[in-house]
């Protein structure tokens, strides 16, 4: 038997190493993309839109005394992506732009609706 006939495949350790590093590289790329999007003009617009919607819906709901279905008609065009959550026990409205922004507006009988700091 010759030594060249009994050679084993050498790429196995390299392949194993690649399988370990590939998910980490993908995670880093995704995190970098998310951070880039969050701090871009799109992220700032999402922050502005979620704050605006939280304040408008809080004012409609707790200052105006209207129900949530009626408050949905006060939204500006282009803000449909912002999701709204109402917590009646705390008198807060939470508005979220998925993966980018979350703002909370609180109702105070003395001051009306105010936004929490981001």
C-alpha positions in Angstrom: 0.0 0.0 0.0 1.2 3.4 -0.9 1.0 6.4 1.5 -1.0 8.4 -1.1 -3.8 5.7 -1.2 -4.5 6.1 2.6 -4.8 9.9 2.8 -7.6 11.2 4.9 -9.6 14.3 4.0 -7.9 17.4 5.4 -10.8 19.9 5.0 -12.8 18.5 8.0 -11.2 20.7 10.7 -11.6 23.8 8.5 -15.2 23.1 7.8 -15.9 22.6 11.5 -14.2 25.9 12.3 -16.3 27.7 9.7 -19.5 26.2 11.2 -18.5 27.7 14.6 -17.6 31.2 13.3 -20.4 31.7 10.7 -23.3 32.2 13.2 -21.2 34.7 15.1 -20.3 36.6 11.9 -24.0 36.7 10.9 -25.0 37.9 14.4 -22.4 40.7 14.2 -23.6 41.7 10.7 -27.2 41.8 11.9 -26.4 43.9 15.0 -24.3 46.3 12.9 -27.2 46.7 10.4 -29.7 47.3 13.2 -27.5 49.9 14.9 -26.9 51.6 11.6 -30.7 51.7 10.9 -31.5 52.9 14.4 -29.1 55.8 14.2 -30.0 56.8 10.7 -32.7 59.2 9.6 -35.1 56.3 9.4 -34.5 55.6 13.1 -35.0 59.2 14.0 -38.2 59.3 12.0 -39.4 56.2 13.9 -38.6 57.9 17.2 -40.5 61.0 16.2 -43.5 59.1 14.9 -43.8 56.9 17.9 -43.6 59.9 20.3 -46.1 61.8 18.2 -48.6 58.9 18.1 -48.2 58.2 21.8 -48.9 61.8 22.7 -51.9 62.2 20.3 -53.5 59.0 21.3 -53.0 59.7 25.1 -54.6 63.1 24.7 -57.5 61.7 22.7 -58.0 58.8 25.1 -57.6 60.5 28.5 -58.0 64.2 27.9 -60.8 63.8 25.3 -62.4 60.8 26.9 -62.8 58.9 23.6 -62.4 55.2 23.0 -59.4 53.6 21.2 -61.3 53.0 18.0 -62.2 56.6 17.8 -58.6 57.7 18.5 -57.3 55.6 15.6 -58.9 58.1 13.2 -56.6 60.8 14.5 -53.5 59.2 13.1 -51.6 60.9 10.4 -51.0 59.0 7.1 -47.7 57.2 7.1 -47.8 56.2 10.8 -49.7 52.9 10.3 -46.5 51.0 11.2 -46.6 52.4 14.7 -48.3 49.9 17.1 -50.3 51.3 20.0 -50.9 49.7 23.5 -53.2 51.2 26.1 -52.8 50.5 29.8 -55.9 51.9 31.5 -54.8 51.0 35.0 -51.7 53.2 34.7 -53.2 55.6 32.2 -50.4 55.2 29.7 -50.1 54.8 26.0 -47.2 52.9 24.6 -46.3 53.4 20.9 -43.8 51.2 19.1 -42.1 51.2 15.8 -41.0 47.6 15.5 -37.3 47.1 16.3 -36.6 50.9 16.2 -38.4 52.9 18.8 -40.7 52.8 21.8 -42.3 55.9 23.5 -44.7 56.1 26.4 -47.1 58.9 27.1 -48.5 59.2 30.6 -51.7 61.1 31.7 -51.5 63.3 34.8 -54.7 65.1 35.8 -52.8 68.3 36.5 -50.4 68.4 33.5 -52.3 66.3 30.9 -50.3 63.9 28.7 -46.5 64.0 28.8 -43.9 61.8 27.1 -41.4 59.8 29.2 -37.8 60.4 28.3 -36.6 58.1 25.5 
